[in-house]
Every structure is written in structure tokens, then in C-alpha cells.
Amino acid sequence: MSASIFEGALSEHLCVMQSLAMLRPAIESSARHLAACLRAGAKVLFCGNGGSAADSQHLASELTGRFVKDRAPLAGIALSTDSSALTCIGNDYGFDHVFSRQVLGLGRAGDCLVAISTSGNSPNVIAAVEAARGIGMTRIGLLGRDGGRLAGLCDESVIVPSPTTARIQEAHIFIGHLWCTLIEAELGVGQ
């Protein structure tokens, strides 16, 4: 790898990460929403495509497993993990419905949906947010670029202001880890 590729990627990464300081209010507010949902005994559902599906799984596992503190499991579910549901729904209803059908089947009023999309325009994530709204779930967007259509459909959005998918995803997992830290602090759990 040439030094210029490495230096360019690192410089862009650092610039995006430094820009997250301006997102602090949205990050903290959305973490309080997530903590309130979990405190009430409700669930946090996550959805996204590709790298955002991987982030969904990662963050759901930080809730059900352990992040830093040893504590009781928290209810986190990634809607991208059930291959039978994804292929059944995709085959019978189309890919745009793979998350919304699961939201309608698994979600309840008081639950929270975290919609992850680097563009903010993923049709199946938009459908999931619309389904969640219809049943009274709180909707939090973890988005990139300008937030796309999802920014206006979510109750709260954290939008990473970068045009580069890789840099957005790097920031998304950092924000997700901050959420986990803030959730544990807000709930006063663990050792």
C-alpha cells in the first residue's frame, strides 16, 4: 500500500471522527431514549444492510452479552440474523419487506428501532421505520451523508456528515459503542 493511500484514509478518518463532537447532543439524547426503552423492559431492534447489518448484529450482541460491565442481559435483536426469515420474506414479499415484516411480528409499542443506513435511503430500512411508527415504536436513525429520507422519518437521528461509506461505518460503530457506555451509565448497571 502506498503511503499516500494510508495517509489519505487516516486523515479522512480523523477528520470524520473529530466532526462527531458536534453530534454529542444527538448521541446522548438517543442513548437516553434507548436506556428508557430498556429500563421499561422493552426491546431494541436493529436493522441495516451489508456493513450496517453487521453493525446491527454487533450492537445487539453488546446488549444481550456484555459490553464493559458485568450485568444482566438487555433485550437487543438484530433483524438481519435470521436467514430463514430473510429468505422467506424476501421470496414471498420482496426484499423491501425483510425488516418491516419482522418489526410487525416482533415489535411492540414502547420498543425502539435503530435504523442504520449510510445513505439514509435504503428502501427496506425505510419500510421498517414506517412499520415501527405504525405500531408506536420509537425510531432512531444512525445515518450518514445528509441523512436521506430516513432523517425525516425517525424520532431522532445521528447523522455522520461524510460522503464516504467506510468512514461513516467507522463512525457508526464508535457511536454504537458510546451508546452502550451511556446506556450502562444511565441504567446504573454492572460492576
Residue frames as a rotation matrix with the C-alpha (Angstrom) as fourth column:
MET 1
0.589 0.808 0.000 0.00
0.808 -0.589 0.000 0.00
0.000 0.000 -1.000 0.00
SER 2
-0.191 -0.657 0.729 1.35
0.565 -0.681 -0.466 3.38
0.803 0.323 0.501 -0.87
ALA 3
-0.740 -0.183 -0.647 1.92
0.659 -0.387 -0.645 5.88
-0.132 -0.904 0.407 1.90
SER 4
-0.920 0.390 0.040 -0.43
-0.366 -0.891 0.267 8.34
0.140 0.231 0.963 0.23
ILE 5
-0.157 0.888 -0.432 -3.37
-0.066 0.427 0.902 5.89
0.985 0.171 -0.008 0.36
PHE 6
-0.157 0.024 -0.987 -2.72
0.894 0.428 -0.132 5.17
0.419 -0.904 -0.088 4.04
GLU 7
-0.871 -0.263 -0.416 -2.24
0.436 -0.804 -0.405 8.83
-0.227 -0.534 0.815 4.94
GLY 8
-0.767 0.634 0.099 -5.30
-0.391 -0.585 0.711 9.88
0.508 0.507 0.697 2.96
ALA 9
0.020 0.795 -0.606 -7.55
0.256 0.582 0.772 7.29
0.966 -0.171 -0.192 4.61
LEU 10
-0.273 -0.190 -0.943 -6.20
0.951 0.095 -0.295 8.08
0.146 -0.977 0.155 8.08
SER 11
-0.991 -0.110 -0.072 -6.58
0.118 -0.987 -0.108 11.83
-0.059 -0.115 0.992 7.54
GLU 12
-0.460 0.888 0.013 -10.17
-0.375 -0.207 0.904 11.40
0.805 0.411 0.428 6.35
HIS 13
0.040 0.431 -0.902 -10.95
0.634 0.686 0.356 9.08
0.772 -0.586 -0.246 9.30
LEU 14
-0.592 -0.353 -0.725 -9.56
0.801 -0.357 -0.480 11.55
-0.089 -0.865 0.494 11.83
CYS 15
-0.951 0.272 0.146 -11.47
-0.220 -0.928 0.300 14.43
0.217 0.253 0.943 10.25
VAL 16
-0.114 0.957 -0.268 -14.77
-0.138 0.252 0.958 12.50
0.984 0.146 0.103 10.43
MET 17
-0.010 0.087 -0.996 -14.12
0.856 0.515 0.036 11.38
0.516 -0.853 -0.080 14.00
GLN 18
-0.873 -0.332 -0.356 -13.36
0.470 -0.766 -0.438 14.96
-0.128 -0.550 0.825 15.07
SER 19
-0.721 0.658 0.218 -16.64
-0.358 -0.622 0.696 16.09
0.594 0.424 0.684 13.50
LEU 20
-0.178 0.683 -0.708 -18.52
0.547 0.667 0.506 13.80
0.818 -0.297 -0.492 15.90
ALA 21
-0.846 -0.158 -0.508 -18.11
0.523 -0.426 -0.738 16.37
-0.100 -0.891 0.443 18.68
MET 22
-0.818 0.572 -0.053 -20.94
-0.571 -0.801 0.180 18.36
0.061 0.178 0.982 17.10
LEU 23
-0.185 0.763 -0.619 -23.15
-0.276 0.565 0.778 15.24
0.943 0.315 0.107 17.28
ARG 24
-0.937 -0.300 -0.179 -22.78
0.071 0.338 -0.938 14.91
0.342 -0.892 -0.296 21.05
PRO 25
-0.591 0.765 0.256 -26.29
-0.720 -0.356 -0.595 16.20
-0.364 -0.536 0.761 21.86
ALA 26
0.265 0.714 -0.648 -27.94
-0.909 0.409 0.078 13.77
0.321 0.568 0.758 19.41
ILE 27
-0.328 -0.461 -0.824 -25.77
-0.150 0.887 -0.437 10.86
0.933 -0.020 -0.360 20.55
GLU 28
-0.994 -0.082 0.071 -26.55
-0.077 0.076 -0.994 11.48
0.077 -0.994 -0.082 24.23
SER 29
-0.338 0.940 0.046 -30.27
-0.887 -0.301 -0.351 12.09
-0.316 -0.160 0.935 23.63
SER 30
0.244 0.417 -0.875 -30.66
-0.730 0.674 0.117 8.93
0.639 0.610 0.469 21.55
ALA 31
-0.656 -0.519 -0.548 -28.79
0.005 0.723 -0.690 6.94
0.755 -0.455 -0.472 24.21
ARG 32
-0.850 0.416 0.325 -31.28
-0.441 -0.221 -0.870 8.21
-0.290 -0.882 0.371 26.80
HIS 33
0.114 0.906 -0.407 -34.15
-0.992 0.126 0.002 7.03
0.052 0.403 0.914 24.56
LEU 34
-0.010 -0.198 -0.980 -32.53
-0.340 0.923 -0.183 3.59
0.940 0.331 -0.077 24.27
ALA 35
-0.924 -0.368 -0.101 -31.91
-0.014 0.297 -0.955 3.39
0.381 -0.881 -0.280 28.03
ALA 36
-0.523 0.806 0.278 -35.51
-0.783 -0.325 -0.530 4.40
-0.336 -0.495 0.801 28.78
CYS 37
0.253 0.574 -0.779 -36.79
-0.826 0.547 0.135 1.71
0.504 0.609 0.612 26.43
LEU 38
-0.272 -0.457 -0.847 -34.64
-0.002 0.880 -0.474 -0.94
0.962 -0.127 -0.240 28.11
ARG 39
-0.952 -0.054 0.301 -35.45
-0.287 -0.188 -0.939 0.34
0.107 -0.981 0.164 31.62
ALA 40
-0.165 0.982 0.090 -39.15
-0.960 -0.140 -0.241 -0.18
-0.225 -0.126 0.966 30.82
GLY 41
-0.218 0.017 0.976 -38.50
-0.166 0.985 -0.055 -3.80
-0.962 -0.174 -0.212 29.88
ALA 42
0.832 0.496 -0.246 -38.91
-0.283 -0.001 -0.959 -3.18
-0.476 0.868 0.139 26.15
LYS 43
0.355 -0.660 0.663 -36.67
0.713 0.649 0.264 -4.30
-0.604 0.379 0.701 23.27
VAL 44
0.156 -0.383 -0.910 -34.27
-0.600 -0.769 0.220 -2.58
-0.785 0.511 -0.350 20.92
LEU 45
0.614 0.056 0.787 -34.47
0.540 0.697 -0.471 -3.88
-0.576 0.715 0.397 17.36
PHE 46
-0.117 -0.736 -0.667 -31.68
-0.347 -0.599 0.722 -3.07
-0.930 0.316 -0.186 14.89
CYS 47
0.606 0.227 0.763 -31.72
0.555 0.566 -0.609 -3.21
-0.571 0.792 0.217 11.09
GLY 48
0.313 -0.518 -0.796 -29.42
-0.678 -0.709 0.194 -2.35
-0.665 0.478 -0.573 8.22
ASN 49
0.999 0.040 0.023 -27.88
-0.007 0.630 -0.776 -3.79
-0.046 0.775 0.630 5.07
GLY 50
0.504 -0.863 -0.029 -24.34
0.178 0.137 -0.974 -5.01
0.845 0.486 0.223 4.39
GLY 51
-0.594 -0.801 -0.080 -21.90
0.316 -0.141 -0.938 -3.40
0.740 -0.582 0.336 6.82
SER 52
-0.483 0.510 0.712 -24.87
-0.773 -0.630 -0.072 -1.85
0.412 -0.585 0.699 8.61
ALA 53
0.648 0.624 -0.437 -26.31
-0.366 0.758 0.540 -5.36
0.668 -0.190 0.719 9.08
ALA 54
0.016 -0.745 -0.667 -23.01
0.575 0.553 -0.603 -6.34
0.818 -0.374 0.437 10.69
ASP 55
-0.807 -0.264 0.529 -23.19
-0.190 -0.731 -0.655 -3.26
0.559 -0.629 0.540 12.91
SER 56
0.172 0.949 0.264 -26.76
-0.789 -0.028 0.614 -4.24
0.590 -0.314 0.744 13.85
GLN 57
0.638 0.017 -0.770 -25.56
0.206 0.959 0.192 -7.66
0.742 -0.282 0.608 14.96
HIS 58
-0.424 -0.896 -0.129 -22.56
0.464 -0.093 -0.881 -6.19
0.778 -0.433 0.456 16.78
LEU 59
-0.684 0.157 0.712 -24.64
-0.518 -0.792 -0.323 -3.69
0.513 -0.590 0.624 18.77
ALA 60
0.480 0.875 -0.057 -27.42
-0.619 0.384 0.685 -6.15
0.621 -0.293 0.727 19.59
SER 61
0.416 -0.385 -0.824 -24.80
0.474 0.865 -0.165 -8.55
0.776 -0.322 0.542 20.96
GLU 62
-0.698 -0.646 0.309 -23.30
0.101 -0.516 -0.850 -5.78
0.709 -0.562 0.426 23.11
LEU 63
-0.192 0.721 0.666 -26.73
-0.884 -0.421 0.201 -5.50
0.425 -0.550 0.718 24.77
THR 64
0.772 0.582 -0.254 -27.53
-0.441 0.779 0.445 -9.20
0.458 -0.232 0.859 25.18
GLY 65
0.320 -0.753 -0.574 -23.98
0.618 0.626 -0.476 -10.15
0.718 -0.203 0.666 26.05
ARG 66
0.530 -0.250 -0.810 -21.70
0.656 -0.484 0.579 -7.80
-0.537 -0.839 -0.093 27.89
PHE 67
0.830 -0.335 0.446 -20.22
0.105 -0.692 -0.714 -4.54
0.548 0.639 -0.539 26.77
VAL 68
-0.222 -0.914 0.341 -17.86
-0.379 -0.241 -0.893 -3.47
0.898 -0.327 -0.293 29.56
LYS 69
-0.463 0.093 0.882 -19.73
-0.886 -0.063 -0.459 -4.07
0.013 -0.994 0.111 32.77
ASP 70
-0.913 0.221 -0.342 -20.89
0.217 0.975 0.049 -7.44
0.345 -0.029 -0.938 34.04
ARG 71
-0.630 0.776 0.043 -24.67
-0.666 -0.510 -0.544 -7.06
-0.400 -0.371 0.838 34.11
ALA 72
-0.071 0.727 0.683 -27.93
0.223 0.680 -0.699 -8.77
-0.972 0.102 -0.210 33.27
PRO 73
-0.733 -0.171 0.659 -28.61
0.660 0.054 0.749 -9.11
-0.164 0.984 0.074 29.55
LEU 74
-0.370 0.600 -0.709 -30.54
-0.311 -0.800 -0.514 -6.35
-0.875 0.030 0.482 27.82
ALA 75
0.253 0.620 0.743 -33.05
0.476 0.588 -0.654 -7.01
-0.842 0.519 -0.146 25.02
GLY 76
-0.082 -0.329 -0.941 -31.34
-0.714 -0.640 0.286 -6.34
-0.696 0.695 -0.182 21.70
ILE 77
0.262 0.248 0.933 -32.30
0.407 0.848 -0.340 -8.06
-0.875 0.469 0.121 18.44
ALA 78
-0.594 -0.461 -0.659 -30.66
-0.470 -0.467 0.749 -7.69
-0.653 0.755 0.061 15.03
LEU 79
0.438 0.894 0.088 -33.23
-0.378 0.272 -0.885 -8.24
-0.816 0.355 0.457 12.28
SER 80
0.361 -0.394 -0.845 -30.51
-0.921 -0.010 -0.388 -9.25
0.144 0.919 -0.367 9.81
THR 81
-0.502 -0.757 0.419 -29.55
-0.838 0.546 -0.018 -12.51
-0.215 -0.360 -0.908 11.51
ASP 82
-0.071 0.556 0.828 -32.42
-0.175 0.810 -0.559 -14.92
-0.982 -0.185 0.040 10.76
SER 83
-0.854 -0.380 -0.356 -31.61
-0.392 0.019 0.920 -16.29
-0.343 0.925 -0.165 7.31
SER 84
-0.696 0.665 0.270 -34.87
0.712 0.688 0.139 -18.26
-0.093 0.289 -0.953 7.14
ALA 85
0.224 0.784 -0.579 -36.95
0.592 -0.581 -0.558 -15.16
-0.774 -0.218 -0.594 7.87
LEU 86
-0.220 -0.385 -0.897 -34.93
-0.392 -0.807 0.442 -13.04
-0.893 0.448 0.027 5.44
THR 87
-0.971 -0.212 -0.112 -35.21
-0.187 0.375 0.908 -15.54
-0.151 0.902 -0.404 2.59
CYS 88
-0.460 0.880 0.120 -38.86
0.856 0.475 -0.205 -16.41
-0.237 0.008 -0.971 3.26
ILE 89
0.296 0.579 -0.760 -39.95
0.371 -0.803 -0.467 -12.78
-0.880 -0.144 -0.452 3.44
GLY 90
-0.414 -0.547 -0.727 -37.70
-0.467 -0.558 0.686 -11.80
-0.781 0.624 -0.024 0.54
ASN 91
-0.978 0.041 0.205 -39.06
0.182 0.654 0.734 -14.61
-0.104 0.755 -0.647 -1.62
ASP 92
-0.323 0.946 0.028 -42.73
0.940 0.324 -0.106 -14.17
-0.109 -0.008 -0.994 -0.71
TYR 93
0.620 0.635 -0.460 -42.97
0.647 -0.746 -0.158 -10.37
-0.444 -0.200 -0.874 -0.33
GLY 94
0.638 -0.483 0.600 -39.79
0.343 -0.519 -0.783 -8.89
0.689 0.705 -0.166 -1.79
PHE 95
-0.220 -0.888 -0.404 -36.53
0.832 0.045 -0.552 -7.64
0.509 -0.458 0.729 -0.28
ASP 96
-0.505 0.057 0.861 -38.06
-0.167 -0.985 -0.032 -4.27
0.847 -0.160 0.507 0.61
HIS 97
0.458 0.817 0.350 -40.12
-0.577 -0.026 0.816 -6.05
0.676 -0.576 0.459 3.29
VAL 98
0.068 -0.464 -0.883 -37.46
0.328 0.846 -0.420 -8.20
0.942 -0.261 0.210 5.01
PHE 99
-0.902 -0.407 -0.141 -37.25
0.270 -0.280 -0.921 -5.87
0.336 -0.870 0.362 8.02
SER 100
-0.582 0.724 0.370 -40.75
-0.746 -0.657 0.111 -4.39
0.323 -0.212 0.922 8.15
ARG 101
0.312 0.702 -0.641 -42.41
-0.307 0.713 0.631 -7.82
0.899 0.000 0.438 8.44
GLN 102
-0.233 -0.475 -0.849 -40.11
0.675 0.549 -0.493 -8.67
0.700 -0.688 0.192 11.34
VAL 103
-0.948 -0.040 0.315 -40.82
-0.152 -0.813 -0.563 -5.30
0.278 -0.581 0.764 13.00
LEU 104
-0.141 0.984 0.108 -44.55
-0.831 -0.177 0.528 -6.01
0.539 -0.015 0.842 12.77
GLY 105
0.425 0.308 -0.852 -44.11
0.006 0.940 0.342 -9.55
0.905 -0.150 0.397 14.11
LEU 106
-0.085 -0.608 -0.789 -41.59
0.831 0.394 -0.393 -8.87
0.549 -0.689 0.472 16.88
GLY 107
-0.877 -0.348 0.333 -42.03
0.179 -0.878 -0.445 -5.21
0.447 -0.330 0.832 17.77
ARG 108
0.094 0.882 -0.461 -44.47
0.973 0.017 0.230 -3.66
0.211 -0.470 -0.857 20.21
ALA 109
0.601 0.162 0.783 -45.39
0.047 -0.985 0.168 -0.15
0.798 -0.064 -0.600 21.27
GLY 110
0.905 -0.332 0.267 -42.64
-0.358 -0.255 0.898 1.05
-0.230 -0.908 -0.350 23.61
ASP 111
0.439 -0.790 0.428 -39.90
0.728 0.592 0.346 -0.87
-0.527 0.159 0.835 21.79
CYS 112
0.408 -0.404 -0.819 -37.22
-0.453 -0.868 0.203 1.02
-0.793 0.288 -0.537 19.88
LEU 113
0.773 -0.224 0.593 -35.97
0.604 0.547 -0.580 0.50
-0.194 0.807 0.558 16.31
VAL 114
0.129 -0.801 -0.585 -32.44
-0.227 -0.598 0.769 1.56
-0.965 0.033 -0.259 15.43
ALA 115
0.898 0.221 0.380 -32.33
0.333 0.222 -0.916 2.05
-0.287 0.950 0.126 11.67
ILE 116
0.072 -0.963 -0.259 -28.77
0.009 -0.259 0.966 2.01
-0.997 -0.072 -0.010 10.33
SER 117
0.664 0.124 0.738 -28.09
0.723 0.148 -0.675 3.30
-0.193 0.981 0.009 6.82
THR 118
-0.356 -0.882 -0.309 -25.05
0.689 -0.471 0.550 5.09
-0.631 -0.017 0.776 5.44
SER 119
-0.822 0.098 0.561 -27.18
0.434 -0.529 0.729 6.74
0.368 0.843 0.392 2.73
GLY 120
-0.751 0.639 -0.164 -30.40
-0.168 -0.426 -0.889 7.17
-0.638 -0.640 0.427 4.70
ASN 121
-0.168 0.677 -0.717 -32.28
-0.965 -0.263 -0.022 5.92
-0.203 0.688 0.697 1.65
SER 122
-0.977 -0.198 -0.085 -32.37
-0.211 0.960 0.184 2.11
0.045 0.197 -0.979 1.95
PRO 123
-0.326 0.937 -0.126 -35.91
-0.623 -0.113 0.774 1.09
0.711 0.331 0.620 0.91
ASN 124
0.083 0.385 -0.919 -36.14
0.371 0.844 0.387 -1.88
0.925 -0.374 -0.073 3.29
VAL 125
-0.712 -0.345 -0.612 -34.92
0.696 -0.226 -0.682 0.21
0.097 -0.911 0.400 6.24
ILE 126
-0.862 0.483 0.153 -37.40
-0.463 -0.873 0.150 2.96
0.207 0.059 0.977 5.34
ALA 127
-0.045 0.881 -0.471 -40.19
-0.295 0.439 0.849 0.35
0.955 0.177 0.240 5.28
ALA 128
-0.226 -0.104 -0.968 -39.09
0.767 0.594 -0.243 -0.90
0.601 -0.798 -0.054 8.72
VAL 129
-0.969 -0.154 -0.194 -39.18
0.240 -0.777 -0.582 2.63
-0.061 -0.611 0.790 10.15
GLU 130
-0.564 0.825 0.031 -42.64
-0.664 -0.475 0.577 3.22
0.491 0.305 0.816 8.71
ALA 131
0.067 0.563 -0.824 -43.86
0.173 0.807 0.565 -0.09
0.983 -0.180 -0.043 10.19
ALA 132
-0.550 -0.368 -0.750 -42.35
0.781 0.090 -0.618 0.83
0.295 -0.925 0.238 13.57
ARG 133
-0.956 0.252 0.150 -44.08
-0.276 -0.947 -0.166 4.20
0.101 -0.200 0.975 13.51
GLY 134
-0.265 0.929 -0.260 -47.39
-0.504 0.096 0.859 2.49
0.822 0.358 0.442 12.80
ILE 135
0.323 0.391 -0.862 -47.18
0.447 0.740 0.503 0.36
0.834 -0.547 0.065 15.95
GLY 136
0.918 0.171 0.358 -45.85
-0.163 -0.661 0.733 3.04
0.362 -0.731 -0.579 18.30
MET 137
0.502 -0.827 -0.251 -42.15
0.857 0.436 0.276 2.21
-0.119 -0.354 0.928 18.43
THR 138
0.635 -0.464 -0.618 -39.51
-0.240 -0.879 0.412 4.89
-0.734 -0.113 -0.669 18.94
ARG 139
0.809 -0.343 0.478 -37.35
0.586 0.402 -0.704 5.23
0.050 0.849 0.526 15.82
ILE 140
0.519 -0.746 -0.418 -33.68
-0.227 -0.592 0.773 6.20
-0.824 -0.306 -0.476 15.98
GLY 141
0.972 -0.226 0.071 -31.64
0.117 0.198 -0.973 6.67
0.206 0.954 0.218 12.81
LEU 142
0.259 -0.963 -0.081 -27.92
0.042 -0.073 0.996 6.02
-0.965 -0.261 0.021 12.69
LEU 143
0.857 0.327 0.399 -27.25
0.433 -0.036 -0.901 7.58
-0.280 0.944 -0.172 9.32
GLY 144
-0.277 -0.958 -0.071 -24.66
0.672 -0.246 0.698 9.13
-0.687 0.146 0.712 7.03
ARG 145
-0.584 -0.077 0.808 -24.25
0.735 -0.473 0.486 11.78
0.344 0.878 0.332 4.35
ASP 146
-0.775 0.367 0.514 -27.24
-0.396 -0.916 0.057 14.16
0.492 -0.160 0.856 4.75
GLY 147
-0.700 0.496 0.514 -29.46
-0.388 0.339 -0.857 11.59
-0.599 -0.799 -0.044 6.48
GLY 148
-0.947 0.309 -0.090 -31.53
0.054 0.428 0.902 10.90
0.317 0.849 -0.422 3.37
ARG 149
-0.135 0.989 0.060 -35.24
-0.277 -0.096 0.956 10.12
0.951 0.112 0.287 3.66
LEU 150
0.050 0.159 -0.986 -34.75
0.721 0.678 0.145 8.33
0.692 -0.718 -0.081 6.98
ALA 151
-0.889 -0.446 -0.101 -33.75
0.392 -0.629 -0.671 11.53
0.236 -0.637 0.734 8.78
GLY 152
-0.678 0.682 0.275 -37.28
-0.649 -0.731 0.212 12.85
0.346 -0.034 0.938 8.42
LEU 153
0.189 0.775 -0.603 -38.92
-0.314 0.629 0.711 9.55
0.930 0.055 0.362 9.38
CYS 154
-0.222 -0.374 -0.900 -37.07
0.688 0.594 -0.417 8.94
0.691 -0.712 0.126 12.65
ASP 155
0.839 0.471 -0.273 -37.86
0.504 -0.485 0.714 10.44
0.204 -0.737 -0.644 16.03
GLU 156
0.662 -0.724 -0.192 -34.18
-0.412 -0.566 0.714 11.15
-0.626 -0.393 -0.674 16.44
SER 157
0.907 -0.403 0.120 -31.23
0.325 0.492 -0.808 10.82
0.267 0.772 0.578 14.05
VAL 158
0.377 -0.900 -0.217 -27.48
-0.109 -0.276 0.955 10.77
-0.920 -0.336 -0.202 14.45
ILE 159
0.974 0.049 0.220 -26.09
0.216 0.071 -0.974 11.71
-0.064 0.996 0.059 11.05
VAL 160
0.131 -0.990 -0.059 -22.37
0.489 0.013 0.872 11.28
-0.862 -0.143 0.486 10.30
PRO 161
0.793 0.274 -0.545 -21.55
-0.208 -0.718 -0.664 14.10
-0.573 0.639 -0.512 7.85
SER 162
-0.404 -0.914 -0.032 -19.33
-0.402 0.146 0.904 12.26
-0.822 0.378 -0.426 5.39
PRO 163
0.375 0.515 -0.771 -19.79
-0.918 0.088 -0.388 11.18
-0.132 0.853 0.505 1.77
THR 164
-0.374 -0.674 -0.637 -17.58
-0.719 0.645 -0.260 8.09
0.586 0.361 -0.726 2.25
THR 165
0.594 0.722 -0.356 -19.31
-0.382 0.642 0.665 4.85
0.708 -0.259 0.657 3.27
ALA 166
0.115 -0.622 -0.775 -16.23
0.585 0.673 -0.453 3.39
0.802 -0.401 0.441 5.00
ARG 167
-0.839 -0.449 0.306 -15.72
0.064 -0.641 -0.765 6.49
0.540 -0.622 0.567 7.15
ILE 168
-0.077 0.897 0.434 -19.44
-0.812 -0.309 0.496 6.59
0.579 -0.314 0.752 8.04
GLN 169
0.630 0.332 -0.702 -19.33
-0.008 0.907 0.422 2.95
0.777 -0.260 0.574 9.14
GLU 170
-0.377 -0.828 -0.414 -16.23
0.572 0.143 -0.808 3.58
0.728 -0.542 0.420 11.26
ALA 171
-0.803 0.143 0.579 -18.06
-0.430 -0.811 -0.396 6.41
0.413 -0.567 0.713 12.98
HIS 172
0.225 0.968 -0.108 -21.25
-0.629 0.229 0.743 4.35
0.744 -0.099 0.661 13.36
ILE 173
0.346 -0.098 -0.933 -19.55
0.482 0.872 0.088 1.65
0.805 -0.480 0.349 15.41
PHE 174
-0.796 -0.605 0.000 -17.88
0.356 -0.468 -0.809 4.30
0.489 -0.644 0.588 17.57
ILE 175
-0.494 0.710 0.502 -21.30
-0.734 -0.650 0.196 5.89
0.466 -0.272 0.842 18.18
GLY 176
0.434 0.665 -0.608 -22.80
-0.251 0.737 0.627 2.46
0.865 -0.119 0.487 18.90
HIS 177
-0.162 -0.584 -0.796 -20.11
0.710 0.491 -0.505 1.81
0.685 -0.647 0.335 21.49
LEU 178
-0.916 -0.083 0.393 -20.78
-0.151 -0.835 -0.529 5.23
0.372 -0.544 0.752 23.04
TRP 179
0.033 0.996 0.085 -24.48
-0.696 -0.038 0.717 4.32
0.717 -0.082 0.692 23.21
CYS 180
0.363 0.088 -0.928 -23.60
0.335 0.916 0.218 1.11
0.869 -0.390 0.303 25.08
THR 181
-0.673 -0.671 -0.311 -21.44
0.577 -0.214 -0.788 3.03
0.462 -0.710 0.531 27.56
LEU 182
-0.796 0.411 0.445 -24.12
-0.493 -0.866 -0.082 5.68
0.352 -0.284 0.892 28.08
ILE 183
0.234 0.893 -0.384 -26.88
-0.402 0.449 0.798 3.04
0.885 -0.033 0.464 28.41
GLU 184
0.042 -0.283 -0.958 -24.94
0.684 0.707 -0.179 1.25
0.728 -0.648 0.224 31.14
ALA 185
-0.920 -0.391 -0.025 -24.30
0.300 -0.663 -0.686 4.53
0.252 -0.638 0.728 32.94
GLU 186
-0.521 0.797 0.306 -27.94
-0.654 -0.603 0.457 5.65
0.548 0.038 0.836 32.57
LEU 187
0.437 0.716 -0.545 -29.25
-0.217 0.672 0.708 2.33
0.873 -0.191 0.448 33.88
GLY 188
0.148 -0.459 0.876 -26.64
-0.978 -0.199 0.062 2.20
0.146 -0.866 -0.478 36.65
VAL 189
0.958 0.278 0.065 -25.94
-0.283 0.956 0.073 -1.45
-0.042 -0.088 0.995 35.91
GLY 190
0.662 -0.680 -0.315 -22.95
0.250 0.596 -0.763 -3.71
0.707 0.427 0.565 36.21
GLN 191
0.776 -0.508 -0.374 -19.73
0.443 0.016 0.897 -3.79
-0.450 -0.861 0.237 38.12
